[in-house]
């Protein structure tokens, strides 16, 4: 009798069949009952032959075969169930696998790397290289063929000129574009101002002096009056004018100090300056002055010295505020007469012949006197001497040299390199220099100069034909 496996019991006293491969499995219940019965009979009757228990021992072979068949049947049934558990996925797993299988990944072929092109959009004031306030240049990058939308932001006090570019199509060359704005005139605003009179060292107003109020426009110069008032005087150097400004501050305070009725004396030294030394000619005392009185030195000149042939030079100090123990020095010099050089009316002098060794042709044609004034190419020199009022022996001499230009014309071609080696700040600097050149030469009224613009890179392009000062802006736009 051969059973396909062996019988074991585990710690829970469960009977198991050990397969030939070493794998254990649960033994069928009927098989357990049969085996237990056989073992019990053998234990009770150890001396009883097996044929007595089972009858004919040949029946054991049939029993074993039946047990084997039943065992194999149950083993196959269990293996089938196990395979189903392992091989058959759940409904959710099946759906997930179907979903994963249904996803298709499409790989796109990478495009060839395109060259990035940098561009700059600048906002300038018309006719200048100045940037519009609060509008910084816009920089960006793209690819050849891209069309960039150019915005022209609104800004207070400025207006975009007509026919400014609105788009920029990028090319392989670096691109720069300028949007020009017109500066609008500033409307004058009426500004209020106020002049207040206060006592120095306090916040009190001067009794009897009313504040002055008025209005004007920005930049107006308002005269600040210093009215006299009994018992007070102006304190030191107070403002005489007020310039009106839009940002406020159009208020000025004039300070006064109380007048002390105590009389003081001012000492005046009259000093004559000689060649190698100075001499005190006289000393005067000016009595009965109030403290704080302002006196100028030129008002203290001694008339007797003027009649003796001396003239006033200056005083030290030029002006003073009278206090106790103050003095002033007034300086004189010997008078040289009203006209020591005996000059009469303004004198006119003909231009001398001018010699230029390196320009003989120019000298002979223009400066030799062959061209009379005021013909083109002529020169004219004029000298005028005028006495200075109030000062002896001092004259104002004015020398004027005039010339008449020869009319000539000039046609200038500006050539700008815009190749790749000029990319970035190099090309920007070249354009700015060209614009400055145009602004300098094509000044208003210049009808003798014309300028054209040509640029080159891989090829040559004529950006602008010859234009004069009346078409200067179009020339700048072409640059």
C-alpha positions as CSV (number, residue, x, y, z in Angstrom):
1,X,0.0,0.0,0.0
2,X,1.5,3.3,-1.1
3,X,0.1,6.6,-0.1
4,X,1.3,9.6,-2.1
5,X,2.7,11.5,0.8
6,X,3.4,11.0,4.6
7,X,1.3,11.9,7.6
8,X,2.4,14.5,10.3
9,X,0.8,16.3,13.2
10,X,1.6,19.9,14.1
11,X,1.6,21.5,17.6
12,X,-2.2,22.0,17.4
13,X,-2.6,18.3,16.9
14,X,-3.8,18.8,13.3
15,X,-3.1,15.9,11.0
16,X,-1.4,17.0,7.8
17,X,-0.1,15.2,4.7
18,X,3.4,16.0,3.6
19,X,3.8,15.9,-0.1
20,X,6.8,14.4,-1.8
21,X,8.1,17.9,-2.6
22,X,8.1,18.8,1.1
23,X,4.9,21.0,0.9
24,X,2.3,20.4,3.5
25,X,-1.4,20.5,3.0
26,X,-4.5,19.9,5.1
27,X,-5.6,16.2,4.8
28,X,-9.3,15.5,3.9
29,X,-11.6,14.8,6.9
30,X,-12.7,11.3,5.7
31,X,-9.1,10.2,5.4
32,X,-8.5,11.4,9.0
33,X,-11.4,9.3,10.3
34,X,-10.2,6.1,8.5
35,X,-6.6,6.4,9.7
36,X,-7.7,7.1,13.3
37,X,-9.9,4.0,13.2
38,X,-7.1,1.8,11.9
39,X,-4.6,3.1,14.5
40,X,-7.1,2.5,17.4
41,X,-7.7,-1.1,16.3
42,X,-4.0,-1.8,16.1
43,X,-3.4,-0.4,19.6
44,X,-6.2,-2.3,21.2
45,X,-5.3,-5.6,19.6
46,X,-1.6,-5.6,19.0
47,X,-1.5,-9.4,18.7
48,X,-4.5,-9.6,16.4
49,X,-3.5,-10.1,12.8
50,X,-4.5,-7.5,10.3
51,X,-6.5,-10.0,8.4
52,X,-8.7,-10.5,11.4
53,X,-9.5,-6.8,11.6
54,X,-10.1,-6.2,8.0
55,X,-11.0,-9.7,7.0
56,X,-8.9,-10.4,4.0
57,X,-5.7,-8.3,4.0
58,X,-6.0,-7.9,0.3
59,X,-8.8,-5.5,1.1
60,X,-6.3,-3.1,2.5
61,X,-4.9,-2.5,-1.0
62,X,-8.4,-1.5,-2.2
63,X,-8.8,0.8,0.8
64,X,-5.4,2.4,0.1
65,X,-6.2,2.9,-3.6
66,X,-9.5,4.5,-2.6
67,X,-7.8,6.7,-0.2
68,X,-5.2,7.7,-2.7
69,X,-7.8,8.6,-5.3
70,X,-9.7,10.6,-2.8
71,X,-6.5,12.3,-1.6
72,X,-5.4,13.1,-5.2
73,X,-8.9,14.5,-6.0
74,X,-8.9,16.8,-3.0
75,X,-5.2,17.9,-3.7
76,X,-6.1,18.8,-7.3
77,X,-9.2,20.7,-6.1
78,X,-7.0,22.7,-3.6
79,X,-4.3,23.4,-6.2
80,X,-7.0,24.7,-8.6
81,X,-8.4,27.0,-6.0
82,X,-4.8,28.2,-5.1
83,X,-4.0,28.9,-8.8
84,X,-7.3,30.9,-9.1
85,X,-6.3,33.0,-6.1
86,X,-2.9,33.6,-7.6
87,X,-3.6,33.9,-11.3
88,X,-7.0,35.6,-11.4
89,X,-6.6,39.3,-10.4
90,X,-9.3,41.3,-8.8
91,X,-11.7,43.4,-10.7
92,X,-10.0,46.6,-9.6
93,X,-6.6,45.2,-10.6
94,X,-8.0,44.1,-14.0
95,X,-9.3,47.6,-14.6
96,X,-6.0,49.2,-13.6
97,X,-4.1,46.9,-15.9
98,X,-6.5,47.6,-18.8
99,X,-6.1,51.4,-18.1
100,X,-2.3,51.2,-18.1
101,X,-2.3,49.1,-21.3
102,X,-4.7,51.6,-22.9
103,X,-2.4,54.6,-22.2
104,X,-0.2,55.4,-25.2
105,X,2.9,57.5,-24.8
106,X,3.7,59.6,-27.9
107,X,7.3,60.8,-28.1
108,X,7.8,63.9,-30.0
109,X,11.0,64.5,-31.9
110,X,12.9,67.4,-30.4
111,X,13.1,70.5,-32.4
112,X,16.4,71.9,-33.5
113,X,17.7,74.6,-31.0
114,X,16.7,78.1,-32.2
115,X,19.0,81.1,-31.7
116,X,17.7,83.5,-29.0
117,X,17.5,87.1,-30.3
118,X,17.8,90.0,-27.8
119,X,15.9,93.2,-28.4
120,X,15.5,96.6,-26.6
121,X,12.7,99.1,-26.7
122,X,13.7,102.6,-25.5
123,X,11.6,105.6,-24.8
124,X,13.3,109.0,-25.6
125,X,12.3,112.6,-25.7
126,X,12.0,114.0,-29.2
127,X,15.1,115.5,-30.6
128,X,17.3,114.4,-27.6
129,X,19.0,111.4,-26.2
130,X,17.2,111.9,-22.9
131,X,15.0,109.1,-21.6
132,X,11.4,109.8,-20.8
133,X,11.1,110.0,-17.0
134,X,9.7,106.9,-15.3
135,X,9.9,104.9,-18.6
136,X,12.8,102.5,-18.4
137,X,13.9,100.6,-21.5
138,X,12.2,97.2,-22.1
139,X,14.4,94.3,-22.9
140,X,13.4,90.8,-24.0
141,X,14.3,87.9,-26.2
142,X,12.7,85.6,-28.8
143,X,13.3,83.7,-32.0
144,X,13.7,84.8,-35.6
145,X,10.3,85.5,-37.1
146,X,8.7,86.3,-33.7
147,X,6.6,89.5,-33.8
148,X,6.9,91.5,-30.6
149,X,4.1,93.9,-29.7
150,X,5.5,97.4,-28.8
151,X,3.6,99.2,-26.0
152,X,3.7,103.0,-25.7
153,X,2.7,103.7,-22.0
154,X,1.0,107.0,-21.1
155,X,3.1,109.3,-19.0
156,X,2.1,112.6,-17.4
157,X,3.6,115.6,-19.2
158,X,4.5,113.6,-22.4
159,X,2.8,112.5,-25.5
160,X,3.7,109.7,-28.0
161,X,4.6,111.1,-31.4
162,X,2.5,110.0,-34.4
163,X,3.6,107.1,-36.6
164,X,5.7,105.3,-34.0
165,X,6.3,101.5,-34.5
166,X,3.8,99.2,-32.8
167,X,5.4,95.9,-33.7
168,X,8.9,94.5,-34.1
169,X,9.7,91.4,-36.2
170,X,12.8,89.7,-34.8
171,X,15.6,88.8,-37.2
172,X,18.9,87.1,-36.6
173,X,20.5,90.5,-36.1
174,X,20.1,92.2,-32.7
175,X,17.0,94.5,-32.8
176,X,16.7,97.9,-31.1
177,X,13.7,100.2,-31.5
178,X,13.1,103.7,-30.1
179,X,9.7,105.2,-29.3
180,X,9.8,109.1,-29.3
181,X,7.7,111.2,-27.0
182,X,6.9,114.9,-27.1
183,X,7.3,116.9,-24.0
184,X,4.1,118.9,-23.3
185,X,4.2,122.5,-22.1
186,X,3.7,122.9,-18.4
187,X,0.7,125.0,-17.4
188,X,1.5,127.7,-15.0
189,X,-0.3,127.3,-11.6
190,X,-1.2,130.2,-9.5
191,X,0.7,130.0,-6.2
192,X,-0.1,131.8,-2.9
193,X,2.7,133.4,-0.8
194,X,2.8,135.0,2.6
195,X,5.2,137.4,4.3
196,X,5.1,137.4,8.1
197,X,6.8,139.9,10.5
198,X,7.8,138.5,13.9
199,X,9.8,139.5,16.9
200,X,13.2,137.8,16.9
201,X,13.4,134.9,19.3
202,X,9.7,134.6,19.8
203,X,6.6,133.5,17.8
204,X,4.9,136.9,18.3
205,X,4.2,139.1,15.4
206,X,5.5,142.7,15.3
207,X,2.7,145.1,16.6
208,X,1.4,147.3,13.8
209,X,2.8,145.1,11.0
210,X,0.2,143.1,9.1
211,X,1.3,140.0,7.1
212,X,1.5,140.4,3.4
213,X,-0.3,137.9,1.2
214,X,-0.4,137.5,-2.6
215,X,-0.2,135.1,-5.5
216,X,2.0,134.5,-8.5
217,X,3.4,131.8,-10.7
218,X,6.3,129.4,-10.3
219,X,9.6,131.2,-10.8
220,X,8.3,134.6,-10.0
221,X,10.5,136.8,-7.8
222,X,8.6,138.6,-5.1
223,X,10.2,141.6,-3.4
224,X,10.0,141.3,0.4
225,X,9.4,144.7,2.0
226,X,10.9,145.8,5.3
227,X,8.6,148.5,6.6
228,X,9.7,150.7,9.4
229,X,7.8,150.5,12.7
230,X,8.3,152.6,15.8
231,X,10.0,150.8,18.6
232,X,11.4,148.0,16.3
233,X,14.1,147.6,13.7
234,X,14.9,144.8,11.2
235,X,17.2,142.2,12.8
236,X,20.4,141.7,10.8
237,X,20.3,140.3,7.3
238,X,16.7,139.4,6.5
239,X,15.5,138.1,3.1
240,X,14.8,140.7,0.5
241,X,13.2,138.5,-2.2
242,X,11.1,135.3,-2.4
243,X,11.2,133.0,-5.4
244,X,7.9,131.1,-5.8
245,X,8.1,127.3,-6.2
246,X,5.5,124.6,-6.9
247,X,6.7,122.4,-4.1
248,X,5.5,124.8,-1.4
249,X,7.6,126.8,1.0
250,X,6.2,130.1,-0.3
251,X,6.2,131.7,3.1
252,X,8.9,133.9,4.5
253,X,9.4,135.4,7.9
254,X,11.1,138.8,8.5
255,X,12.4,139.2,12.1
256,X,12.5,142.4,14.0
257,X,14.1,143.3,17.3
258,X,13.0,145.9,19.8
259,X,14.9,149.2,19.6
260,X,16.8,150.3,22.7
261,X,16.5,154.0,23.1
262,X,20.0,154.3,24.6
263,X,22.2,156.5,22.4
264,X,25.6,155.3,21.3
265,X,28.6,156.8,19.5
266,X,30.2,155.5,16.3
267,X,33.9,156.1,15.7
268,X,34.9,156.8,12.0
269,X,38.5,156.6,10.9
270,X,39.4,158.3,7.6
271,X,42.5,156.7,6.2
272,X,44.5,157.7,3.1
273,X,46.4,155.0,1.2
274,X,49.8,156.1,-0.1
275,X,52.4,154.1,-2.1
276,X,54.2,152.5,0.9
277,X,52.0,153.2,3.9
278,X,48.6,154.4,5.1
279,X,47.9,157.6,7.0
280,X,45.0,158.5,9.2
281,X,43.8,161.8,7.9
282,X,41.0,162.4,10.4
283,X,38.7,160.7,13.0
284,X,35.1,161.6,13.4
285,X,32.6,160.7,16.1
286,X,29.0,160.1,15.1
287,X,26.8,160.5,18.3
288,X,23.2,159.9,19.2
289,X,22.8,156.7,17.3
290,X,20.4,154.0,18.4
291,X,21.8,150.5,19.0
292,X,21.0,148.3,16.0
293,X,21.1,151.1,13.4
294,X,22.5,149.9,10.1
295,X,25.1,152.2,8.5
296,X,27.0,151.8,5.2
297,X,30.6,153.0,4.9
298,X,30.1,154.8,1.6
299,X,27.6,157.1,3.4
300,X,30.4,158.3,5.9
301,X,32.8,159.8,3.3
302,X,34.4,163.0,4.4
303,X,33.6,165.8,1.9
304,X,36.7,167.8,2.8
305,X,39.0,165.0,1.7
306,X,37.3,164.8,-1.7
307,X,37.8,168.5,-2.3
308,X,41.5,168.1,-1.4
309,X,42.1,165.7,-4.4
310,X,41.3,162.4,-2.8
311,X,38.7,159.8,-3.8
312,X,36.8,157.1,-1.9
313,X,38.0,153.5,-2.3
314,X,36.1,151.3,0.2
315,X,35.2,150.9,3.9
316,X,35.9,148.2,6.4
317,X,33.4,146.9,7.1
318,X,31.3,147.8,4.1
319,X,28.2,147.9,6.3
320,X,27.7,147.6,10.1
321,X,25.1,147.4,12.8
322,X,25.7,150.0,15.5
323,X,26.4,148.7,19.0
324,X,28.4,149.9,21.9
325,X,32.1,150.6,21.2
326,X,31.8,150.1,17.4
327,X,34.0,151.8,14.8
328,X,34.5,151.8,11.0
329,X,37.4,152.7,8.7
330,X,36.9,154.6,5.5
331,X,39.8,154.4,2.9
332,X,40.8,157.0,0.3
333,X,43.4,157.4,-2.4
334,X,44.9,160.3,-4.4
335,X,42.6,161.2,-7.3
336,X,44.0,160.7,-10.8
337,X,41.5,162.9,-12.5
338,X,38.5,162.1,-14.5
339,X,40.3,161.2,-17.8
340,X,44.0,160.5,-17.1
341,X,44.5,158.9,-20.6
342,X,42.7,161.7,-22.4
343,X,40.3,159.4,-24.0
344,X,37.5,161.0,-26.0
345,X,34.7,159.2,-27.9
346,X,34.8,155.4,-28.5
347,X,37.7,154.6,-30.8
348,X,37.4,152.3,-33.8
349,X,40.5,150.4,-35.0
350,X,40.8,148.8,-38.4
351,X,41.8,145.1,-38.4
352,X,45.5,144.5,-39.0
353,X,46.7,142.0,-41.6
354,X,46.9,138.5,-40.0
355,X,49.5,136.0,-41.2
356,X,49.1,132.2,-41.0
357,X,52.2,130.5,-42.3
358,X,50.4,127.2,-42.9
359,X,47.4,128.8,-44.6
360,X,48.9,131.2,-47.2
361,X,46.1,130.7,-49.6
362,X,43.5,131.5,-46.9
363,X,45.5,134.5,-45.8
364,X,45.8,135.9,-49.3
365,X,42.2,135.3,-50.2
366,X,40.4,136.2,-46.9
367,X,42.7,138.2,-44.6
368,X,44.8,140.4,-46.7
369,X,42.3,143.2,-46.9
370,X,41.3,142.4,-50.4
371,X,37.8,141.5,-49.2
372,X,35.9,144.5,-47.9
373,X,33.5,144.4,-45.0
374,X,30.8,143.2,-44.8
375,X,31.4,140.9,-47.8
376,X,31.7,137.1,-47.2
377,X,35.2,136.2,-46.0
378,X,35.9,139.7,-44.5
379,X,37.1,140.4,-41.0
380,X,36.3,143.5,-38.9
381,X,37.8,144.6,-35.5
382,X,36.2,147.2,-33.3
383,X,37.3,148.7,-30.0
384,X,35.1,150.8,-27.7
385,X,36.4,152.5,-24.5
386,X,33.8,153.8,-22.0
387,X,34.4,155.5,-18.6
388,X,33.0,153.7,-15.5
389,X,30.5,155.9,-13.8
390,X,31.5,157.0,-10.3
391,X,35.1,155.8,-10.5
392,X,37.9,157.9,-11.8
393,X,40.6,156.6,-14.2
394,X,38.8,153.3,-14.9
395,X,37.5,152.5,-18.3
396,X,35.5,149.6,-19.8
397,X,37.2,148.5,-23.1
398,X,35.3,146.3,-25.4
399,X,37.1,144.6,-28.3
400,X,34.9,143.0,-31.0
401,X,36.2,140.8,-33.8
402,X,33.6,140.0,-36.5
403,X,33.9,137.7,-39.5
404,X,31.7,136.8,-42.4
405,X,31.6,133.1,-43.2
406,X,32.0,131.8,-46.8
407,X,28.9,129.8,-47.8
408,X,29.9,126.1,-48.3
409,X,27.9,122.9,-48.5
410,X,28.7,119.5,-47.1
411,X,27.2,116.1,-47.8
412,X,28.1,113.6,-45.1
413,X,27.5,109.8,-45.1
414,X,27.3,108.1,-41.7
415,X,28.3,104.4,-42.0
416,X,27.3,102.1,-39.1
417,X,28.5,98.6,-38.5
418,X,25.6,96.4,-37.4
419,X,27.2,93.0,-37.7
420,X,27.3,90.4,-35.0
421,X,30.5,91.7,-33.5
422,X,28.7,95.0,-32.7
423,X,25.9,93.3,-30.7
424,X,24.9,94.6,-27.3
425,X,26.2,97.8,-25.9
426,X,28.6,98.4,-28.8
427,X,25.8,98.9,-31.3
428,X,23.8,101.0,-28.8
429,X,26.8,103.3,-28.3
430,X,27.4,103.6,-32.0
431,X,23.8,104.6,-32.6
432,X,23.9,107.2,-29.7
433,X,27.0,108.7,-31.1
434,X,25.4,109.0,-34.6
435,X,22.4,110.7,-33.2
436,X,24.5,113.2,-31.3
437,X,26.5,113.8,-34.5
438,X,23.3,114.6,-36.3
439,X,21.9,116.9,-33.6
440,X,25.2,118.8,-33.5
441,X,25.6,119.4,-37.2
442,X,22.0,119.8,-38.3
443,X,21.2,122.7,-36.0
444,X,18.1,124.9,-36.8
445,X,18.8,127.2,-39.7
446,X,21.7,125.2,-41.1
447,X,20.9,124.8,-44.8
448,X,24.4,123.9,-46.0
449,X,24.8,120.4,-44.5
450,X,23.1,117.2,-45.4
451,X,23.6,113.7,-43.8
452,X,22.7,110.2,-45.1
453,X,22.9,106.9,-43.1
454,X,24.2,103.6,-44.4
455,X,24.7,100.4,-42.4
456,X,26.3,97.0,-43.2
457,X,26.4,93.5,-41.8
458,X,26.2,90.6,-44.3
459,X,25.1,93.2,-46.8
460,X,24.8,96.9,-47.2
461,X,21.6,98.9,-46.5
462,X,20.8,102.5,-47.2
463,X,18.8,103.5,-44.1
464,X,18.3,107.1,-45.1
465,X,19.1,109.3,-48.1
466,X,20.5,112.8,-47.7
467,X,18.5,115.0,-45.3
468,X,19.0,118.5,-44.0
469,X,18.1,120.2,-40.7
470,X,14.4,120.4,-41.6
471,X,14.3,116.6,-41.7
472,X,16.5,115.9,-38.8
473,X,14.0,113.8,-36.8
474,X,13.4,111.4,-39.7
475,X,17.1,110.9,-39.9
476,X,17.4,110.2,-36.2
477,X,14.5,107.7,-36.5
478,X,16.3,105.9,-39.3
479,X,19.4,105.5,-37.1
